[in-house]
Amino acid sequence: MRIPHTATGAPAAPRLRGTRAAPAGPLATPAATPAPGGTGHATTEGAPGMQSEPTSTGVRTRSQHQRRRRIVQAAAALASRGGVEAMQMRTVAERAGVALGTLYRYFPSKMDLVVAVVGEEIDLLEGSIERRPPSAETASGRAVDVLMRATRGLMREPELADALIRSLIMAEVETPLGDRMTGLLLRVAGARPGAGAAGEEQYALAGSLASVWVHELLEMLRGRRTYDQIQRRIEIAAARLLSDFHPPPSPER
């Protein structure tokens, strides 16, 4: 069920999706082909048995990065109009301007595509937080700021948000949403890094808050919550779950 309910009265916020520099990170590049004769050397395209030169490797890597980003953007555009059902692999390939086989080398399944789109959304959220960090005095206040920014950004494209959240909940593979949102909440809450029971407890508490947010977002997509109701519930949960978190240290003067 895809019900594109937009929240009324929600404060304006920069849209999470949009034009930006491609995120840094490892690429899903095709595996190298062994050279004939069992030498084990990787071959370059069109030059069997020859190892790639550094310059050509850099050019090819940039091309692969751009191709991967086009695929992810094409998948997100389709999902924003028709949900995950619209993310047919052949349609994504056609929209991205790549061969179907190329698409499968980057993303072996539709779920891999969904995970990549989610990663793109979180990259955009993290970029927004780096540019404008939350300024609340309490850990809970900073966490609420982050989660409501994410809510506003996702709800600008409710079909996409619905598709992503539902797919990740039903997925049988590990997805980055929970861990990345938990890590982001820990950073803005000023969690003290370290091992042991204290670190595990903080991670569990931040993870629980992220889970509350996902649930409330789904309720909003179903038309059962308004933006203000979600914010109030997240404020209550954050105040309880993050009450023992310390504020980040003040910069030395």
C-alpha positions in Angstrom: 0.0 0.0 0.0 1.5 3.3 -1.1 -0.3 6.3 0.4 1.6 9.5 -0.3 0.4 11.4 2.8 2.4 14.6 3.2 2.6 16.1 6.7 0.8 19.4 7.2 2.4 22.1 9.2 5.9 20.5 8.9 8.7 23.1 8.8 10.6 23.5 5.6 13.9 21.8 5.3 16.4 21.2 2.6 15.5 18.3 0.4 17.6 15.2 1.0 17.7 14.1 -2.5 19.2 16.4 -5.1 22.3 17.2 -7.2 25.5 16.7 -5.3 28.9 15.3 -5.7 29.1 11.5 -6.0 29.8 10.0 -2.5 33.2 8.5 -1.9 33.4 4.8 -1.2 34.3 1.4 -2.7 32.8 0.7 -6.0 31.0 -2.4 -7.1 33.4 -3.0 -10.0 33.4 -6.1 -12.2 35.9 -8.7 -11.2 39.2 -8.9 -13.2 39.6 -11.7 -15.8 42.6 -14.0 -15.4 45.1 -13.7 -18.2 45.5 -16.7 -20.6 48.1 -19.2 -19.6 47.4 -19.1 -15.9 49.7 -16.2 -15.0 47.0 -14.7 -12.7 47.6 -11.2 -14.0 44.4 -9.1 -14.5 43.6 -8.2 -18.0 42.4 -4.8 -19.2 39.5 -4.3 -21.5 40.7 -4.8 -25.1 44.2 -5.8 -24.0 44.4 -9.5 -23.0 47.3 -10.4 -20.7 48.3 -6.7 -20.1 48.1 -5.1 -16.7 46.3 -1.8 -16.7 48.2 1.4 -16.5 47.5 3.7 -13.5 46.1 6.5 -15.7 43.7 4.2 -17.6 42.7 2.6 -14.3 41.8 6.0 -12.8 39.8 6.9 -15.9 37.9 3.6 -15.8 37.3 3.9 -12.1 35.7 7.3 -12.5 33.6 6.0 -15.4 32.5 3.1 -13.2 31.6 5.4 -10.3 29.6 7.6 -12.6 27.8 4.6 -14.2 27.0 3.2 -10.7 25.6 6.6 -9.6 23.4 6.8 -12.8 22.0 3.4 -12.0 21.2 4.3 -8.4 19.5 7.5 -9.5 17.5 5.7 -12.1 16.3 3.2 -9.5 15.4 5.9 -7.1 13.4 7.9 -9.7 11.4 4.8 -10.7 10.7 3.8 -7.0 9.6 7.4 -6.3 6.9 7.0 -8.9 5.8 3.4 -8.5 7.4 1.9 -5.5 9.8 -1.1 -5.6 7.6 -2.8 -8.1 8.6 -0.2 -10.7 12.3 -1.0 -10.2 12.4 -3.7 -12.8 16.0 -4.4 -13.6 15.5 -4.0 -17.4 13.7 -0.7 -16.9 16.4 0.6 -14.6 19.1 -0.4 -17.1 17.2 1.4 -19.9 16.7 4.5 -17.8 20.4 4.6 -16.7 21.6 4.0 -20.3 23.5 0.8 -19.5 23.3 -2.8 -20.7 21.3 -5.2 -18.6 24.4 -7.4 -18.0 26.3 -4.3 -16.8 23.5 -3.6 -14.3 23.7 -7.1 -12.9 27.5 -6.8 -12.5 27.0 -3.8 -10.2 23.8 -5.0 -8.5 23.0 -8.7 -8.7 19.5 -8.3 -7.4 16.7 -5.7 -6.9 17.4 -5.8 -3.1 21.0 -4.7 -3.8 19.6 -1.7 -5.6 17.3 -0.8 -2.8 20.2 -1.0 -0.3 22.2 1.3 -2.6 19.4 3.9 -2.8 19.1 3.8 1.0 22.8 4.4 1.3 22.5 7.4 -1.1 19.7 8.9 1.1 21.8 8.5 4.3 24.9 10.0 2.5 22.7 13.1 1.8 21.5 13.3 5.4 25.1 13.0 6.7 26.2 15.8 4.4 23.4 18.0 5.6 24.4 17.4 9.2 28.1 18.1 8.5 27.1 21.4 6.9 24.7 22.3 9.7 25.3 20.3 12.9 22.4 20.1 15.4 22.9 22.7 18.1 20.6 21.5 20.9 22.2 21.4 24.3 21.0 17.9 25.1 21.8 14.6 23.4 18.1 13.9 23.0 17.5 17.2 21.4 20.3 16.7 18.9 19.0 13.2 18.0 15.5 14.5 17.5 16.9 17.2 15.2 18.6 14.6 13.0 15.6 12.2 12.9 13.1 15.0 12.0 15.4 16.3 9.3 15.4 12.8 7.9 11.6 12.6 8.1 11.2 15.9 6.3 13.5 14.9 3.5 12.0 11.5 3.0 8.4 12.7 3.1 9.1 15.0 0.1 9.0 11.8 -1.9 6.6 9.6 0.1 6.4 6.8 -2.6 10.2 6.4 -2.4 10.2 6.5 1.4 7.4 3.9 1.5 9.2 1.6 -1.0 12.5 1.8 0.8 11.2 1.4 4.4 8.9 -1.5 3.5 11.5 -3.3 1.4 14.2 -3.0 4.1 11.8 -4.3 6.8 10.9 -7.3 4.7 14.4 -8.0 3.4 16.2 -11.2 4.2 19.6 -9.6 3.7 21.5 -7.1 5.9 20.8 -3.5 5.1 22.6 -0.3 6.1 19.6 1.7 7.4 19.6 0.6 11.0 23.4 0.5 11.6 24.0 3.8 9.8 21.2 5.7 11.5 22.3 4.2 14.9 25.9 5.4 14.2 24.7 8.8 13.2 22.6 9.1 16.4 25.6 8.1 18.5 27.8 10.7 17.0 25.4 13.6 17.4 24.4 12.4 20.9 28.1 12.6 22.0 28.5 9.0 22.9 31.9 8.1 24.4 33.6 5.6 22.1 34.9 2.5 23.8 34.3 -1.2 24.3 32.6 -3.0 27.1 29.1 -2.9 28.6 28.8 0.9 28.5 29.5 1.0 24.8 27.1 -1.9 24.1 24.4 -0.2 26.1 24.7 3.1 24.3 24.6 1.3 20.9 21.5 -0.6 22.0 19.8 2.6 23.2 20.6 4.5 20.0 19.5 1.6 17.9 16.2 1.4 19.8 15.6 5.1 19.0 16.3 4.5 15.4 13.7 1.6 15.4 11.1 3.9 17.0 11.7 6.4 14.2 11.3 3.8 11.5 8.0 2.6 13.0 6.7 6.2 13.3 7.7 7.0 9.8 5.7 3.9 8.6 2.7 5.1 10.6 2.9 8.5 8.9 3.1 6.9 5.5 -0.1 5.0 6.4 -1.8 8.2 7.3 -2.0 7.3 11.0 0.4 10.1 12.3 0.9 13.7 11.6 4.3 15.3 11.5 3.7 16.9 14.9 2.6 13.6 16.4 5.8 11.9 15.2 8.0 14.6 16.5 6.3 14.5 20.0 6.7 10.7 20.2 10.3 10.8 19.1 11.0 13.5 21.7 9.6 11.4 24.4 11.5 8.3 23.3 14.8 10.2 22.9 14.5 11.8 26.3 14.1 8.4 28.0 16.6 6.4 25.9 19.4 9.0 25.7 19.0 10.5 29.2 22.4 9.2 30.4 24.4 10.3 27.3 27.0 13.0 27.9 27.1 16.1 25.7 30.0 16.3 23.3 33.1 18.1 24.9 33.3 21.8 24.4 36.0 23.0 22.1 39.1 24.3 23.9 39.5 28.0 23.9 
